[in-house]
Amino acid sequence: MNIVDDEIRNAQGLTEEEFLRQYDPDKYAFSNPAVTADIILFTLTGDDTAGSDAEAFRHLQVLMIKRGDHPFMGKWALPGGFVERNEDVDEAAKRELKEETGVEDVYLEQLHTWGGPGRDPRTHVVSVSYMALVDGSRLNITAGDDASDAKWFKADLKVINHKKQVNDDGFVSEKEYELTLSNEYNRLSGVIKVIRLMKNGIIRTSYKLVSAHGIAFDHSLIITYAILQLRKKIWYTPMISGLMPKYFTLGHLKKAYEAVLNTELTMENFREKIIKTSEMIIKEDDTSLDCMPDTVYMFNPEWDEHDLL
């Protein structure tokens, strides 16, 4: 009878259990990057003097934290912080958001990982960025212990330069964006270059921070990426619901889209795309809302963006 050892052993003759028992978790601690979770928290706000539902949403805003210590002391950064050992990165994002701002139970989506050396002067830091969306009416922002202030900034992103060269293999596209963050007391800015290269049918996209004024680390780049993703995804996912109250009018929703996209939309085309094509929203039949002057809608709980594929 052949006796088969079904335990897999490595080159040192160790089973997985034996390997883990003698493994030193600090073996690579001196050389491994640190990991942070950084959160881009967006909301929509309107003018205080807005007199109609259609004027309710006019600006996309992002929450920034004024740093109370080095590095970049006195400059503005995204809420976030280091992931603790044995902590899930998603849970770290939720914890940091609550600790630094008091905000919890909001839409939260992992966006991108940023790991270039030199992006943090302290050490090599890899940042996992998250986009959070919240209806501003339910917020009461407070700054955490390691921040000196927490403020909303109106976010404006526009293209300032674009050039594209087509060749036999594909193309090279360079687009420069200017990000401006402003409120009553501060004006921050950054310039970001997005390079798209297509060669032999393969497209590669890279992001470069050109300059930043008043914004810490490479967070102007991270915010730019988040805005571009938000603008793209609101047409084929229900994620904009994270920025909206439960009930709204079509004019209300149109203004929300215009605030995110930073452009004006015609009601006819908007109605066609949102109601007749996607069925993303439905009329609300609650008679208690009959006092509202326009038809009231809500997001369709049965709608699934995967049905569009």
Protein Blocks (a to p, Z undefined) as FASTA:
>chain_A
ZZddfbdcdfkopafklmmmmpcfklmmmmpccdddddddddddddfklcbfklmpmbdc
ddddddfbdehihiacdedddddehiafklmmmmmmmmmnopahiacddfbdcfbehiam
kbccddddddddddfklgccdddfkbcbdcddddddddfbdcddddfklccddddddddd
ddfkbccddddddddddeehiacdddddfbdehiacjllmmmmmmmmmmmmmmmmccklm
mmpcfbdcfklmmmmmmmmnopacdfklmmmmmmmmnomaccdfbfklmmpmbdcddddf
kbcfklmZZ
